[in-house]
Structure formats: C-alpha cells, structure tokens
Amino acid sequence: MTSLSGEQEAVIAADLGPLAVLACAGSGKTRTAVHRLVEVRRRLGRARGRVALLSFSNIAVDTFRRDFAALCEARSIPPGGGVEIDTIDGFITANILRPHAYRVMKATRAAFLVSGSEPFLKGFTLPPPSKGAPPVSVGQIHTKVVDRRFEFFLDIRGTQVALDKAKALGLIERLGKVGAYTHDLGRFWTCKALMAEADLLKAFAHRYPEILVDEAQDIGSAQQAILGLLAKAGSSVTLIGDPHQGIYEYAGADGAYLRGHSTTPYPLSRNYRSIPAINEIAQRLAGETGETHRPARGTPAGAYAVAYAAAGHDALIAAFRQAIEACGLDVGRSAVLCRATSLVETITGGGAALGAGAVRMLARAAALRDGRGEYHRAFRLVAEALDQSLLESPPEGFAHNLLDPNRHPELRPVRRLIWNFVRSRTDGLPGTHLQADTDWLDALRISTQALLTAIEAEAGLAAASNLSMRLTAKALPSTPVSTVKADPAKPLRIDTVHGAKGETLDAVLYITTKAHLEGLLAGTGSEIGRIGDVAVTRPRDLLWIGVPAADLKAMKPRLEALGFTVL
C-alpha cells in the first residue's frame, strides 16, 4: 500500500473532535492513525496541548512510534513535539495514577504496581468464595463498571463470581494506604482521583485536548469510565477499531462502546492484508462487505478446514508446516493459534505443574524457552521468581520494572544478567532434557546461586536466605522437565489467539474444539465467535482451521458455505 485510500483520507481530513472509525482487519488502521495524529497536531498549531495516541500493547506502541518518526522525517517535521504515544494503561499510570492517586488512596508515598503475589501482601485477602476454596488475594480481584458504579469479581475459568462489594472495597482501601495497586485496581484509583479532584481532571483534559485510541474495541468498562470523564471535561476522544474483534468481554470490551461512540462513524472497509479466499470468509463471518486489495493466489494458498484426531495435534502441525513451505511462506512469520491457554500447554508439553514455589516458575520458564522458543515469557517468569522468592528485599515493583528498561534504566545491568541466565542452558537456566528431580535441580541450584551472586555484586540486591530450601525437589518428577523441543532453525510459534491479536502473519493454523468451531461458524455475535474472527483475519496467504475429526462430517456443509476447502 503506497498511497492513502479515499476512506483513509476522509478520516485524516475529518474535523477536530470526537470520531469513531470502524475498521476491518488489515485495513491500514496503524497508517491511518499515524497520519491523523500528524494532521491533528498540525491543526492545533502552537497550542500548548498535547495529542495522545494510545493502544493496548507495547508492540503496537513501538510500531506507532517508528511509523510516526518515519512520517515526520518524510515531511521534514520535528518529531515528538506535542505528541505522546503509549499504551492506554501506561498513559494513565504515568500521568494520573503515580503522580496524583496517592492522595485519594490516602497513602504517604507515590503509588506502585504489584502483581498480588508479593510476600508482604500475604495478609491482604478476602474469605474464600466457596467452601474448600483458598482465600482471594488482591491479585485475583477484577473490576468493572456497571451503571457508573464499580463492581468487583473473580474470573474462575471464564465465569465471573461477584465479590461482596463492602469487603472488597475495604481490602482495596487498605492496600491503597500502603500505596500499592494491581493493574485492575489502578484503573479504579485513576477514576477515583479524577472524580475527587475537579482541578486535576480539568487540567488533564486541557493538556490533552485530543486523544486517539487504536484497537478501541478492547476498551474495558473501567477505561471507558476514565475516557468518559476526560470527554466531559473537554478532551475529544477518537476511537479506531473493529467491533467484530472485541475479545475481552469479561472486562466489558465487546465492541459496543466503539459502535456507540458516534452516530456517523467513518469506515475503513478495504482489506490490504489477506488474499480474497481468506478475506471473503472473514466478511461472511462478520456480515460485512468491503474490497480486497490483494490479488488471488493459487493453491496451496487459501483457506482450508483440516481434520485432526484426538491425539493428532503433532501430525496436524507437521502437515501445516509442509503447507507453509509449499506456499513459499515464512515459518517464522506463521503461527499455530488456540482459543485456550490450556490447549496451547497440551500441544507444547509445557503445561505440567512441575515443582513448587520458585522452582515451579523456573521449570515453566525452561519449558517455554525449550519447547516454544518463548524467551520473553521465560524472562518474565525468572524475574517474578527473583522478585517473589529468591531476593531478600527487592525494590517495589521489581519484576514489572525489569520489563520496562526505558523507564527504569538503572535496572539494565540486572536485565542483562537475567537474559544471560535465560539464554544459557549450560551456565544458566538448565535445559529441560535433564531429569527434573536430580540433574536439572542440581544444575539449577548452581546457576541460580551464580546469578544471585552477580546481581548482588552489580546492584547490591542480596539473595534470600536458605536458598536450598527455596529450590527444593518437591513436586518434581523423576523424568525430564519436558521432552518438547523447538526447532531453532525453523521455529513455528504456538500461541493463543489473544497473544497474536493485532499482528499480520503469513499463515495461521487455528486449532478448534467443537465448541470453538460452533462459535466461529455462528459469526461475531459472541466472544468465542469474535475470537475466531481474530484468528481468521491474521494470515496473509494461508489459513487452516483444525477441526476435530469426529465433527468434520457434520460441520462440512457450513464450512464450505463460508468458503473453506475441506480436506
């Protein structure tokens, strides 16, 4: 795509003020949003206010920043002036939560993020929701806004269990006095701060007269409340997204907020990503029409429904890999996607709950690295093990701060040590081929002690006492940690649909269960259907839907009616 389409130009040229842009998958939302950002900043002229462009992932933010810098360079515009690009949670955290919310929290210090599993939070719990269940920790509490009031709930295997509001508020306020918040509770305290301090709200809306939000179908009810407060105070909010792909329904993000933002939304209906065989299926699922920019390709490119046996995931994935290569596509830019994390774990062999405490996290990190090549998730787990168990007194928010080197440059030496630990199977995190309760554990104790010694020398953070008691053989089997190995030469990513949201891939295999396939075929009226729509719209040239063999005969007419070739 070298030039802007008429629909994109209409969005970019629209008057300043609140907009809704309903964009199909692959329609150039990123490009349109960046051009609109530059245009809005130009129209504001010398006004002191800033324009914010927000999204939901660091990957998206990095893409926006790169594209914005390139566009500014192409137009000889000084980059950065009066513009802020961030995740929506990062934006409210940096500008409201950390500098201001401590007042409404009644804390004596700036607010800081916790996961909920930190040792000092041991006493911050609610009674069990049912007989025999464990107490509820603050990290398990989710929030949503219903009729302008916050409600609190647990998410138990996809089912919301309401919490007693008075008891939940009491616990949250007690945590607030310490200065701590979780991701969910941070949105609660941001709302409280804006509602309690009219001058803060007015000043913030004045500073950000224009706010653009990409992937707006993912805006949950608490974030909707924050944006609503800012809009009433004078900020103009532009929403860009695809309501057919709202897949966080538990948080109130089902696409309805995006649809209702404007009575005259701007469309982006041309798909620049997928070949017609794939795009036409996506349009039928969503009940939409639009153009396909790319030309058709012959077989083996296209959209296929492929049966797999109950224990036949490996054979299905091997056949999919062959199809990728036959199409001349990049295995490294392709993925196997699943609706549920549990299915991902079953396929990769990394889901067994091996070990206890820090050992469990480190075993999981090793399985992710060796079985799926997921070094970043392995890094996160090692950081959490250090934070929660292996360091004596880590700084508050230590694990979280390690993931954000731009805001916490002082932790870069420690990040380097942890990365070296994660990458090395000999001197760092041991390889999963070793027997878990003997060779692997022995190697883990040696390498972990070396890591802790290096961290203390580099950053002055002391190791926790009784390391051998923290790295025990409890719940470790007399078998290898994992027998699943990633192919380092041609890694094929295996992930959840949520993990691939917003990405463009060469090829996708979406492995379904009967319930997931039923949801997909029913369209985008349910969350399962919208999740299926996300999977279907990721690939450029090759889409496979893995169908349980026992269900293929009954599903075949509906699959073919949508446009799938049934193999």
C-alpha positions, 0 to 999 in steps of 0.5 A, spaced: 500 500 500 503 506 497 498 511 497 492 513 502 485 510 500 479 515 499 476 512 506 483 513 509 483 520 507 476 522 509 478 520 516 485 524 516 481 530 513 475 529 518 474 535 523 477 536 530 473 532 535 470 526 537 470 520 531 469 513 531 472 509 525 470 502 524 475 498 521 476 491 518 482 487 519 488 489 515 485 495 513 491 500 514 488 502 521 496 503 524 497 508 517 491 511 518 492 513 525 499 515 524 497 520 519 491 523 523 495 524 529 500 528 524 494 532 521 491 533 528 497 536 531 498 540 525 491 543 526 492 545 533 498 549 531 502 552 537 497 550 542 500 548 548 496 541 548 498 535 547 495 529 542 495 522 545 495 516 541 494 510 545 493 502 544 493 496 548 500 493 547 507 495 547 508 492 540 503 496 537 506 502 541 513 501 538 510 500 531 506 507 532 512 510 534 517 508 528 511 509 523 510 516 526 518 518 526 518 515 519 512 520 517 515 526 520 522 525 517 518 524 510 515 531 511 521 534 514 517 535 521 520 535 528 518 529 531 515 528 538 513 535 539 506 535 542 505 528 541 505 522 546 504 515 544 503 509 549 499 504 551 492 506 554 494 503 561 501 506 561 498 513 559 494 513 565 499 510 570 504 515 568 500 521 568 494 520 573 495 514 577 503 515 580 503 522 580 496 524 583 492 517 586 496 517 592 492 522 595 485 519 594 488 512 596 490 516 602 497 513 602 504 517 604 508 515 598 507 515 590 503 509 588 506 502 585 504 496 581 504 489 584 502 483 581 498 480 588 503 475 589 508 479 593 510 476 600 508 482 604 501 482 601 500 475 604 495 478 609 491 482 604 485 477 602 478 476 602 474 469 605 474 464 600 468 464 595 466 457 596 467 452 601 474 448 600 476 454 596 483 458 598 482 465 600 482 471 594 488 475 594 488 482 591 491 479 585 485 475 583 480 481 584 477 484 577 473 490 576 468 493 572 463 498 571 456 497 571 451 503 571 457 508 573 458 504 579 464 499 580 463 492 581 468 487 583 469 479 581 473 473 580 474 470 573 474 462 575 475 459 568 471 464 564 465 465 569 465 471 573 463 470 581 461 477 584 465 479 590 461 482 596 462 489 594 463 492 602 469 487 603 472 488 597 472 495 597 475 495 604 481 490 602 482 495 596 482 501 601 487 498 605 492 496 600 491 503 597 494 506 604 500 502 603 500 505 596 500 499 592 495 497 586 494 491 581 493 493 574 485 492 575 485 496 581 489 502 578 484 503 573 479 504 579 484 509 583 485 513 576 477 514 576 477 515 583 482 521 583 479 524 577 472 524 580 475 527 587 479 532 584 475 537 579 482 541 578 486 535 576 481 532 571 480 539 568 487 540 567 488 533 564 483 534 559 486 541 557 493 538 556 490 533 552 485 536 548 485 530 543 486 523 544 486 517 539 485 510 541 487 504 536 484 497 537 478 501 541 474 495 541 478 492 547 476 498 551 474 495 558 468 498 562 473 501 567 477 505 561 471 507 558 469 510 565 476 514 565 475 516 557 468 518 559 470 523 564 476 526 560 470 527 554 466 531 559 471 535 561 473 537 554 478 532 551 475 529 544 476 522 544 477 518 537 476 511 537 479 506 531 477 499 531 473 493 529 467 491 533 467 484 530 474 483 534 472 485 541 475 479 545 475 481 552 468 481 554 469 479 561 472 486 562 466 489 558 470 490 551 465 487 546 465 492 541 459 496 543 462 502 546 466 503 539 459 502 535 456 507 540 461 512 540 458 516 534 452 516 530 456 517 523 462 513 524 467 513 518 469 506 515 475 503 513 472 497 509 478 495 504 482 489 506 490 490 504 492 484 508 489 477 506 488 474 499 480 474 497 479 466 499 481 468 506 478 475 506 471 473 503 470 468 509 472 473 514 466 478 511 461 472 511 463 471 518 462 478 520 456 480 515 460 485 512 462 487 505 468 491 503 474 490 497 480 486 497 486 489 495 490 483 494 490 479 488 488 471 488 493 466 489 493 459 487 493 453 491 496 451 496 494 458 498 487 459 501 483 457 506 482 450 508 478 446 514 483 440 516 481 434 520 485 432 526 484 426 531 484 426 538 491 425 539 493 428 532 495 435 534 503 433 532 501 430 525 496 436 524 502 441 525 507 437 521 502 437 515 501 445 516 508 446 516 509 442 509 503 447 507 507 453 509 513 451 505 509 449 499 506 456 499 513 459 499 511 462 506 515 464 512 515 459 518 517 464 522 512 469 520 506 463 521 503 461 527 499 455 530 493 459 534 488 456 540 482 459 543 485 456 550 491 457 554 490 450 556 490 447 549 496 451 547 500 447 554 497 440 551 500 441 544 507 444 547 508 439 553 509 445 557 503 445 561 505 440 567 505 443 574 512 441 575 515 443 582 513 448 587 514 455 589 520 458 585 522 452 582 515 451 579 516 458 575 523 456 573 521 449 570 515 453 566 520 458 564 525 452 561 519 449 558 517 455 554 524 457 552 525 449 550 519 447 547 516 454 544 522 458 543 518 463 548 524 467 551 520 473 553 515 469 557 521 465 560 524 472 562 518 474 565 517 468 569 525 468 572 524 475 574 517 474 578 521 468 581 527 473 583 522 478 585 517 473 589 522 468 592 529 468 591 531 476 593 531 478 600 528 485 599 527 487 592 525 494 590 517 495 589 515 493 583 521 489 581 519 484 576 514 489 572 520 494 572 525 489 569 520 489 563 520 496 562 528 498 561 526 505 558 523 507 564 527 504 569 534 504 566 538 503 572 535 496 572 539 494 565 545 491 568 540 486 572 536 485 565 542 483 562 544 478 567 537 475 567 537 474 559 544 471 560 541 466 565 535 465 560 539 464 554 544 459 557 542 452 558 549 450 560 551 456 565 544 458 566 537 456 566 538 448 565 535 445 559 529 441 560 532 434 557 535 433 564 531 429 569 527 434 573 528 431 580 536 430 580 540 433 574 536 439 572 535 441 580 542 440 581 544 444 575 539 449 577 541 450 584 548 452 581 546 457 576 541 460 580 546 461 586 551 464 580 546 469 578 544 471 585 551 472 586 552 477 580 546 481 581 548 482 588 555 484 586 552 489 580 546 492 584 547 490 591 540 486 591 542 480 596 539 473 595 534 470 600 536 466 605 536 458 605 536 458 598 536 450 598 530 450 601 527 455 596 529 450 590 527 444 593 525 437 589 518 437 591 513 436 586 518 434 581 518 428 577 523 423 576 523 424 568 525 430 564 522 437 565 519 436 558 521 432 552 518 438 547 523 441 543 523 447 538 526 447 532 531 453 532 532 453 525 525 453 523 521 455 529 513 455 528 510 459 534 504 456 538 500 461 541 493 463 543 489 467 539 489 473 544 497 473 544 497 474 536 491 479 536 493 485 532 499 482 528 499 480 520 502 473 519 503 469 513 499 463 515 495 461 521 493 454 523 487 455 528 486 449 532 478 448 534 474 444 539 467 443 537 465 448 541 470 453 538 468 451 531 460 452 533 462 459 535 466 461 529 461 458 524 455 462 528 459 469 526 461 475 531 455 475 535 459 472 541 466 472 544 468 465 542 465 467 535 469 474 535 475 470 537 475 466 531 474 472 527 481 474 530 484 468 528 481 468 521 483 475 519 491 474 521 494 470 515 496 473 509 496 467 504 494 461 508 489 459 513 487 452 516 482 451 521 483 444 525 477 441 526 476 435 530 475 429 526 469 426 529 465 433 527 468 434 520 462 430 517 457 434 520 460 441 520 462 440 512 456 443 509 457 450 513 464 450 512 464 450 505 458 455 505 463 460 508 468 458 503 473 453 506 476 447 502 475 441 506 480 436 506 
